[in-house]
């Protein structure tokens, strides 16, 4: 495979059970949203940009799309607030940046990127993370920016049911993946024409979650990991299980120490490691040769792949 051919980006936008009541129009809208994000990342790679820049751009677009649980359209906590988490990692250098429990950053992934580039630390949380990001040019917004009627209705139902729900855990059956069983995180992985890989993950958390709860998304090794020697990986699913399994790092470990291919390592994590800790969801992964894996153990996962010079391919169902 030539240098240009291996340049590729893959994205995810949540996983879960397939809804039986989805209109063709709604399915088309989701596919178009995924394709638009892929084209944004693909354009970066086509121009000779880095994998790190490509995943940053892709996740920024996912955060700006209210169909997904990250940035605008994030779910509500038990207290009626929004708490956003994100992480990014550069496989060429192993540099990483992450933020958690922020309320006013329009694009958490850009804040995570600023931590990677400008801080000696890896993970910043809460007000300290917001102050640091703002000092480095991040856009602050009123928390009302993240509000959507759909997420508000889901939170109200969760309160009535005393439930803690993964992503939008309400019976709004217009979505391709049933909101009753949807795990809402977004992410991107990429390999650039130089053979470097990167990963980025962002989330709004869980509907009606306890204030201060942090899942796998901003934790390096759990919900996001990248290493040129193995793979770049981003996860979506039951966050606590992905933390216990150190799922994203485990893909690379199986490649490095057990000699597994990218596809076999990713499948083993999703099919064997996660079920041991009652984990459901999926991941996307890419290696330095441009190989891609997108396994999941739910009925569906919002996902897509775009190689430079090729038409983006998107999928929802298994």
C-alpha positions in Angstrom: 0.0 0.0 0.0 1.4 3.4 -1.0 1.8 6.3 1.5 -1.2 8.1 0.0 -3.4 5.0 0.0 -2.9 4.3 3.7 -4.2 7.8 4.7 -7.6 7.0 6.3 -10.0 8.3 8.9 -12.7 6.4 10.8 -15.4 7.8 13.1 -18.1 6.6 15.5 -21.1 8.3 17.1 -22.5 5.8 19.5 -23.7 2.2 19.6 -26.8 0.3 20.7 -29.8 -1.7 19.7 -31.4 -1.0 16.3 -34.7 0.9 16.5 -37.6 -0.7 14.6 -39.4 2.6 14.0 -36.9 4.6 12.0 -38.1 6.5 9.0 -36.0 6.4 5.8 -35.6 10.1 6.0 -34.1 9.9 9.5 -31.7 7.1 8.4 -30.7 9.3 5.5 -30.1 12.3 7.8 -27.8 10.2 10.1 -25.8 8.8 7.1 -25.4 12.4 5.7 -24.2 13.7 9.1 -21.6 11.0 9.3 -20.5 11.5 5.8 -20.1 15.2 6.3 -17.8 14.6 9.3 -15.8 12.1 7.4 -15.3 14.5 4.5 -14.0 17.1 6.9 -11.3 14.8 8.3 -10.6 13.4 4.8 -9.9 16.9 3.5 -7.2 17.4 6.2 -5.5 14.1 5.2 -5.8 14.9 1.5 -4.0 18.2 2.0 -1.1 16.4 3.7 -2.3 17.2 7.2 -1.5 15.1 10.2 -3.6 12.4 11.7 -3.8 14.5 14.9 -5.3 17.4 12.9 -7.7 15.1 11.1 -9.2 13.6 14.3 -9.4 17.0 15.9 -11.4 18.3 12.9 -13.7 15.3 12.7 -14.6 15.3 16.4 -15.1 19.1 16.4 -17.7 18.5 13.7 -19.3 15.7 15.7 -19.5 18.0 18.8 -21.3 20.7 16.7 -23.9 18.2 15.5 -26.9 17.9 17.9 -27.7 14.4 16.8 -24.8 13.1 18.8 -24.1 13.2 22.6 -21.1 15.5 22.6 -20.9 19.3 22.7 -24.2 20.8 21.5 -26.9 18.2 22.2 -25.1 16.7 25.3 -27.3 15.0 27.8 -28.3 16.3 31.2 -26.9 15.4 34.6 -29.2 14.7 37.6 -28.9 18.3 38.5 -29.9 19.5 35.1 -26.5 20.6 34.0 -24.1 19.5 31.2 -20.7 18.0 32.0 -18.5 17.4 29.0 -15.4 15.2 28.6 -12.8 14.7 25.8 -9.4 13.3 25.1 -6.9 13.2 22.3 -3.6 11.3 21.7 -0.8 11.5 19.2 0.6 8.1 18.2 3.8 9.6 16.9 4.9 11.2 20.2 2.5 9.5 22.8 1.6 13.1 23.8 -2.0 13.3 25.1 -4.4 15.8 26.5 -7.8 15.4 28.2 -10.5 17.4 30.0 -13.4 16.4 32.1 -16.5 17.9 33.8 -16.5 21.1 31.9 -19.6 23.2 31.4 -18.9 26.1 29.1 -16.4 24.9 26.4 -18.1 24.9 23.0 -15.7 22.3 21.7 -14.2 20.1 24.4 -11.9 18.3 21.9 -10.2 21.7 21.2 -9.6 22.1 24.9 -8.1 18.6 25.1 -5.9 19.5 22.2 -4.7 22.6 24.0 -3.8 20.5 27.1 -1.8 18.2 24.8 0.1 21.1 23.2 0.5 23.7 26.0 0.3 21.8 29.4 2.8 19.6 31.2 -0.3 17.6 32.4 -2.5 15.1 30.7 -5.9 15.6 32.3 -7.5 18.8 33.6 -11.0 18.9 35.1 -13.7 21.4 36.0 -13.1 25.1 36.4 -9.3 24.7 36.1 -9.7 23.0 32.7 -12.0 25.8 31.5 -9.7 28.5 32.7 -6.7 26.8 31.0 -8.5 26.3 27.8 -9.9 29.8 27.7 -6.4 31.2 28.3 -5.3 29.2 25.2 -8.0 30.5 22.9 -10.9 28.1 23.5 -14.4 29.5 22.9 -16.6 29.7 26.0 -20.4 29.6 25.7 -23.3 30.0 28.0 -24.4 26.5 29.2 -27.7 27.1 27.3 -25.8 26.5 24.1 -25.8 22.7 24.8 -29.5 22.6 25.4 -31.8 20.7 23.0 -35.5 19.9 23.6 -34.8 16.2 22.9 -32.2 15.9 25.6 -34.3 17.8 28.1 -37.3 15.5 27.5 -35.1 12.5 28.0 -33.8 13.9 31.3 -37.3 14.6 32.5 -38.3 11.0 31.9 -35.2 9.7 33.6 -36.0 11.8 36.6 -39.5 10.4 36.7 -38.2 6.9 36.4 -35.3 7.5 38.8 -33.1 6.1 36.1 -29.5 6.7 35.1 -29.3 6.2 31.3 -26.5 5.8 28.8 -26.8 8.6 26.4 -30.4 9.6 25.6 -32.3 6.8 27.4 -35.8 7.7 26.3 -38.2 6.1 23.8 -37.8 8.6 21.0 -38.0 6.0 18.3 -37.1 8.2 15.3 -33.4 7.5 15.8 -31.8 4.6 13.9 -30.3 3.3 17.1 -32.9 2.8 19.9 -32.3 5.6 22.5 -33.4 3.1 25.2 -30.1 1.2 24.6 -27.8 3.8 23.0 -24.3 4.5 24.3 -23.4 8.0 23.3 -19.8 9.0 22.7 -18.2 10.3 19.6 -14.7 9.6 18.3 -12.3 9.5 15.4 -9.1 7.7 14.6 -6.8 8.4 11.6 -3.6 7.3 9.9 -1.9 10.0 7.8 0.3 9.7 4.7 3.4 9.6 6.9 2.2 6.5 8.8 1.4 8.3 12.0 -1.9 7.6 13.9 -4.0 9.6 16.3 -7.2 9.1 18.3 -9.8 11.5 19.8 -12.9 10.9 21.9 -15.6 13.2 23.2 -18.9 12.8 25.2 -21.7 14.4 27.1 -21.8 11.5 29.5 -24.9 9.7 30.7 -28.5 11.0 31.1 -29.3 11.8 34.7 -25.7 10.8 35.9 -24.4 12.0 39.2 -22.6 15.3 39.0 -18.9 14.6 38.8 -19.1 11.2 37.3 -16.4 10.6 34.7 -16.5 7.7 32.3 -13.9 6.2 30.0 -13.9 8.9 27.3 -11.3 11.3 28.8 -9.2 8.5 30.3 -6.1 7.6 28.2 -6.0 3.9 27.6 -9.7 3.3 28.5 -11.7 5.4 25.9 -8.9 6.8 23.8 -5.4 5.6 22.9 -2.8 6.0 20.1 0.6 4.6 19.5 2.3 4.4 16.0 3.8 1.0 17.1 0.4 -0.5 17.4 -2.9 1.4 16.8 -5.1 4.4 17.4 -8.4 3.4 19.2 -11.5 5.3 20.3 -14.4 3.6 22.2 -18.1 4.0 22.8 -20.2 2.0 25.3 -20.6 1.3 29.0 -17.9 3.6 30.3 -17.2 1.8 33.6 -16.6 -1.5 31.8 -14.2 0.1 29.3 -12.3 1.6 32.2 -12.1 -1.8 34.0 -10.9 -3.4 30.8 -8.5 -0.6 29.8 -10.1 -1.4 26.5 -8.3 0.9 24.0 -4.8 0.2 25.4 -5.7 -3.5 25.4 -6.1 -3.5 21.6 -2.5 -2.3 21.3 -1.2 -4.6 24.0 -2.7 -7.7 22.2 -0.9 -6.5 19.0 2.4 -5.8 20.7 2.6 -8.8 23.1 0.4 -11.5 21.5 1.2 -10.7 17.9 -2.4 -10.3 16.9 -3.5 -8.3 13.8 -5.4 -5.1 14.3 -8.7 -6.8 13.4 -8.2 -9.8 15.7 -7.1 -7.7 18.6 -10.0 -5.3 18.3 -12.5 -8.3 18.0 -11.0 -10.0 21.1 -11.4 -6.9 23.2 -15.0 -6.4 22.1 -16.1 -10.1 22.1 -14.1 -11.5 25.0 -12.6 -8.8 27.3 -15.6 -6.5 27.6 -18.3 -9.2 28.3 -16.3 -10.3 31.3 -17.1 -7.0 32.9 -20.7 -6.7 31.5 -19.4 -4.3 28.9 -21.4 -3.3 25.7 -20.5 -1.0 22.9 -17.8 -0.8 20.3 -14.6 0.8 19.1 -12.9 2.1 16.0 -9.2 1.4 15.4 -6.5 2.1 12.7 -2.9 1.1 12.5 0.1 2.7 10.8 -0.5 0.7 7.6 -4.0 2.1 7.2 -5.8 -1.0 8.3 -9.2 -0.3 10.0 -11.3 -2.2 12.4 -14.8 -1.2 13.7 -16.1 -4.0 15.9 -19.1 -3.8 18.3 -21.2 -6.2 20.4 -24.5 -4.3 20.1 -26.9 -4.5 17.2 -25.6 -1.3 15.7 -23.0 1.5 15.8 -22.9 4.8 14.0 -19.7 4.6 12.1 -17.9 5.5 8.9 -14.6 5.3 7.0 -13.0 7.5 4.4 -9.8 6.9 2.6 -8.1 9.8 0.7 -9.4 9.9 -2.8 -12.4 7.6 -2.1 -16.1 8.2 -1.3 -16.8 8.0 2.4 -18.6 4.9 3.6 -21.1 5.1 6.5 -23.0 2.4 8.4 -25.4 2.1 11.3 -26.7 -1.5 11.4 -24.6 -4.6 12.1 
